[in-house]
């Protein structure tokens, strides 16, 4: 999944995405992370399928919006993580932040 497609998910208009669009975005991200039928890809697909299947009977609009925003946050967190692995400045800033959080606990 390209950063531009994820940014469209994360943008303000992203909150209007349907559940099926988010499901497809998640599957595209899995294909980007682990293409093919590797154990990692299979585990990620199973995780996404299970989470969406658990929520398919929810009818409360507010709860659906919370679940959708959680999916969007997960996609954006992954893209941030991937960016940090390619950008040494961002990666060191994230490591510093994580070290500080661990010390505060």
C-alpha positions in Angstrom: 0.0 0.0 0.0 1.5 3.3 -1.0 1.8 6.1 1.6 -0.7 8.2 -0.5 -3.4 5.6 -0.2 -2.9 5.3 3.5 -2.9 9.1 3.8 -6.3 9.1 2.2 -7.4 6.7 4.8 -6.0 8.9 7.6 -7.3 12.2 6.2 -10.5 13.8 7.4 -12.4 12.1 4.6 -11.0 8.8 5.9 -13.4 8.8 8.8 -16.2 8.5 6.2 -14.8 5.3 4.7 -17.0 2.3 4.8 -16.1 -0.8 6.8 -15.5 -2.7 3.5 -13.1 -0.1 2.3 -11.2 -0.3 5.6 -11.1 -4.1 5.3 -9.7 -3.9 1.8 -7.1 -1.3 2.9 -6.0 -3.7 5.7 -5.7 -6.5 3.2 -3.7 -4.3 0.8 -1.4 -3.4 3.7 -0.9 -7.0 4.5 0.0 -7.7 0.9 2.6 -4.8 1.2 4.0 -6.1 4.5 4.1 -9.8 3.7 3.2 -10.7 0.1 2.3 -14.2 -0.8 1.4 -17.0 1.5 4.2 -16.7 4.1 3.3 -17.6 7.7 3.4 -13.9 8.6 0.9 -13.0 5.8 -1.4 -15.8 6.8 -1.3 -14.8 10.4 -2.0 -11.1 9.6 -4.9 -12.0 7.2 -6.4 -14.3 9.9 -6.1 -11.5 12.5 -7.8 -9.0 10.2 -10.5 -11.4 9.2 -11.2 -12.4 12.8 -11.4 -8.8 14.0 -13.8 -7.8 11.2 -15.9 -11.0 11.7 -16.2 -10.3 15.4 -17.7 -6.9 14.7 -20.0 -7.7 11.8 -23.1 -7.9 14.0 -22.6 -4.4 15.6 -25.4 -2.0 14.6 -24.6 0.9 16.9 -23.3 3.8 14.7 -21.1 5.2 17.5 -19.5 1.9 18.2 -18.9 1.3 14.5 -17.2 4.7 14.2 -14.9 3.8 17.2 -14.0 0.5 15.5 -13.4 2.3 12.2 -11.2 4.9 13.8 -9.2 2.2 15.5 -8.6 0.6 12.1 -7.5 3.9 10.6 -5.2 4.5 13.6 -3.6 1.0 13.1 -3.0 1.7 9.5 -1.4 5.1 10.2 0.7 3.7 13.0 2.1 1.1 10.7 3.0 3.7 8.1 4.7 5.7 10.8 6.6 2.7 11.9 7.7 1.9 8.3 8.8 5.5 7.7 10.9 5.4 10.9 12.7 2.3 9.7 13.7 4.2 6.5 14.4 7.6 8.2 17.1 7.5 10.8 16.1 10.8 12.4 12.5 9.7 12.8 13.6 6.3 14.0 15.9 7.7 16.7 13.1 10.1 17.8 10.7 7.3 18.2 13.2 5.2 20.1 13.9 8.1 22.4 10.1 8.6 23.0 9.7 4.8 23.7 12.6 4.8 26.2 11.1 7.8 28.0 7.7 6.1 28.2 9.2 2.9 29.6 11.1 4.9 32.3 7.9 6.7 33.3 6.0 3.4 34.0 
